[in-house]
Amino acid sequence: MANTTAKIEAALPYVLPVLGGLLGVIWVNLNKFEFINPVFAIVIGVVLGRLAALLTTRLMRKARRKER
């Protein structure tokens, strides 16, 4: 049975890009600019979420290795 840290580590690559895209949608809806493509803001949010997920999982793996 997997521990809680492993479950969180498995979910982060899916959850953080979705949250980033959602934040992109919210930002586009709050800031009405005529020259900004909404898809651009959503993609930027997804990419930033993916990068955050990669960094977070790497830090979690390093911490787990030190525990062993």
N, C-alpha and C positions, 0 to 999 in steps of 0.2 A: 504494500500500500504506500502510495507516494505521500510524502509529507507536504505541509502547506506551502513551504517555500518552492518546492518543485512545481506545484500546481500554479502558483502565481507566476513563476518563470515561464511556464508553458502558455499562460493566457496573455501575457504582456504583448507579444508580437501581434496579437489580434486586437486587443482592446485599445492600446495607445494610438494606432493609426486611425481607428474609428473615432476616438475622442478628438484627435487632431482635425479630422474632416468635419466633425460636428462643430468644433470651434471655428473652422473656416466658414461654415454656413452661417453661424451666429454673427461672425464679424461682417460678412457681406450684408446680412439683413439689417444690422445696426448702422452701418456706414454706407449710405446710398451714394455711390459715386458713379457717374456715367461712363467713365473711362476704364473701369475695372471689370474684367471678365470674372463672373462668380466661380467658374470652374477653376480658374487660376488660383484663387484664394483657397478653395477646397483642396486642391492638389498640394499646395504649399503646406497646409495643415496636416495632410496625410503623410507627407515626406518628413516633416518635423516630428510627428508622432512615431514614425518608423525609426528615425534616428534615436529618439528618446528610448524606445523599446530596446534597440540594440545596445545602447550604453548601459541601461539599467540591467539587462540580462548579463552583460559582461561583468558588471560590478557584483551582481548576485553570485555568479559562478566563482569569482575570485574569493568572495567571502566564504562560500561553501568549501572551497579547497583548503582555505586556512583552518577551517574547523576540523578537518580530518587529521 
